[in-house]
Amino acid sequence: MITTHVSTIEAKEKLSELLNRVVTQQERFVLTRRDKEIAVLISFEDFKLLQKIQNKTDLENATEALREARKEGSLTLEEFKTELGQTK
């Protein structure tokens, strides 16, 4: 897979062409503004894959947090507020 850096000005001028390359050649584009990377243009398949990875990571983190809460115990909301010094 090819990744190409493109300025936002060039991307605006060639958006249709860039989209065609993303769809047909699975090319990826990093959009830049003043030589700073600000966004990416990727295929919808790549986007769905990123979402799946993020969802899996979120689930793993939530499972670990739950496991830790069961092991270490947890606080009620009122206990948590008191601990933070935010009681009424």
N, C-alpha and C positions, 0 to 999 in steps of 0.2 A: 504494500500500500504506500502510495506517495503522499507526502505532506508538503504543501507549498505555502509559503508566506505571501500574503497579498495585502496591499494597503486598502483601507476602506474606500478610498477614492476609486481605485482600480476595480474593486469588488462591485461598487455601485454601477460602474460603466459596463461591467462584464457579468452581471449577476446570472443572466440566463445561461451563458456559456459555463460558468462555474458550477451551477446546479446540474447541468447536463453531465459534466465531468464527475461530479459527486455520485450521481445516479448510475451512470454507465461504466465508469472506471473505478468506482469506490475510492476516488481521490478525496483527500481531506485538505481543507484550507484553514490556515491560521490568519485571522484578520488582524491587521496592525494599524495603529494610528500613531503618528509621530514615532515610529520604530518601536512602539510598545504593543505587545500582544494583548488583545482585548477580547477576542471571541474566536469561535471555531465554526466552520461550516462542515457538517458531517452528514452521512447518509442516515435515513431513519432507522435502518437496521443497526447501525453503530449506536445510535441514541437509545434504542430499545435494550441493547446489550448493556450499556452504561446504567440504565435504570435497573435492570436485573441485578447487576453487581452491587449497586447502591442498596437496593432492597434486601439483598442477602446480608450485606454488612450491617444494615440497620437491625435486622432480625437477630444476627449474632450478638450485636451489642446489647440489645434489649434482653436477650436470653441470659447473657452474662450478668447484667445488672439485676435481673430477677434472682438469679442464682446467688449473687452476693447479698442481696437483701434478705433472702431466706436464711443465709448462713450468719450474717452479721446482725440481722434484725433491721427494723425500719422505724421511722418516726411518723406520728400522725401529723397532719397539717399544723395543728396548734403547737405541737412540740417543736416542729421545724421553725415556725414563726418565732417562738420563744427563743430558740437557739440563735436566730438571726437578730434578736432584739426588736422584733416588730410586733410586739403584743399591743393590745388596745390600750 
